[in-house]
Amino acid sequence: MKKSLTSYADIEIKAIHAKSRRLNRFLKNDHSYVLLDMIEKHIEEIKDRYSKADKHYLIETGDLIVLCLELINEAKQSSDEVLSKCYPRFHKKLDYLIKTTC
């Protein structure tokens, strides 16, 4: 299987996830729900900044990617395995939409 993330990204996500999980365990929060809440807030912030042509939306998009990768990690799944299932799904959906729309 091809790697979607670099080794550096894997190491960083695992380190961030460990710290985040530790903090939420200390606060007695369900880590997955905290991540989902943060994902939702980041989506709204990205939309808001994008609509105002504030280029900081790109950094917030990067934050969203980290949160999503953390959620995959929380489920004890491989980001590469999950993404390798997503790529063909996107191709198939887009090919279908192009075929039926254009």
C-alpha positions in Angstrom: 0.0 0.0 0.0 1.2 3.5 -0.9 1.8 5.9 2.0 -0.5 8.9 2.0 1.4 10.6 4.8 5.1 11.1 5.3 6.9 9.4 8.2 7.3 12.9 9.7 3.5 13.4 9.6 2.9 10.0 11.2 5.2 10.9 14.0 3.7 14.3 14.6 0.1 13.1 14.5 0.9 10.3 17.0 2.7 12.8 19.3 -0.2 15.3 19.1 -2.7 12.6 19.6 -1.0 11.3 22.7 -0.9 14.8 24.3 -4.5 15.5 23.3 -5.7 12.2 24.6 -3.8 12.6 27.9 -5.3 16.1 28.4 -8.9 14.8 27.8 -8.4 11.8 30.0 -7.2 14.2 32.8 -10.3 16.4 32.2 -12.5 13.3 32.0 -13.7 14.2 28.6 -14.6 11.7 25.8 -11.7 12.3 23.5 -13.5 11.4 20.3 -16.4 13.8 21.1 -13.9 16.6 21.8 -12.3 16.0 18.5 -15.7 15.9 16.7 -16.6 19.2 18.4 -13.3 20.8 17.4 -13.7 19.5 13.8 -17.2 21.2 13.7 -15.8 24.5 15.0 -12.9 24.5 12.6 -15.3 23.9 9.6 -17.3 27.0 10.6 -14.1 29.0 11.1 -12.8 27.9 7.7 -16.1 28.9 6.0 -16.1 32.3 7.8 -12.5 33.1 7.0 -12.8 31.9 3.4 -15.9 34.1 2.8 -13.9 37.1 4.0 -10.9 36.2 1.8 -8.8 35.8 4.9 -6.0 33.5 3.8 -5.7 32.2 7.4 -8.4 29.7 6.4 -5.6 27.6 5.0 -4.0 27.2 8.4 -7.4 26.4 9.9 -7.7 23.8 7.1 -4.4 22.3 8.2 -5.7 22.2 11.7 -8.8 20.4 10.5 -6.6 17.8 8.8 -4.7 17.2 12.0 -8.0 16.8 13.9 -9.3 14.3 11.4 -6.1 12.3 11.5 -6.3 12.3 15.2 -9.9 10.9 15.1 -8.7 8.1 12.8 -5.8 7.5 15.3 -8.3 7.5 18.2 -10.1 4.6 16.5 -6.8 2.7 16.3 -6.9 2.7 12.5 -4.2 3.4 10.0 -4.5 6.8 8.3 -3.0 5.2 5.2 -5.5 2.4 5.1 -8.4 4.7 5.6 -7.2 7.1 3.0 -6.5 4.3 0.5 -10.2 3.4 0.7 -11.2 7.0 0.3 -9.2 7.9 -2.9 -11.1 5.4 -5.2 -14.4 6.4 -3.7 -13.8 10.1 -4.6 -12.6 9.1 -8.1 -15.8 6.9 -8.6 -18.1 9.7 -7.3 -16.5 12.4 -9.4 -16.4 10.2 -12.5 -20.1 9.5 -12.1 -20.9 13.2 -11.5 -18.9 14.3 -14.5 -20.5 11.6 -16.7 -24.1 12.5 -15.6 -23.6 16.3 -15.4 -21.3 17.4 -18.2 
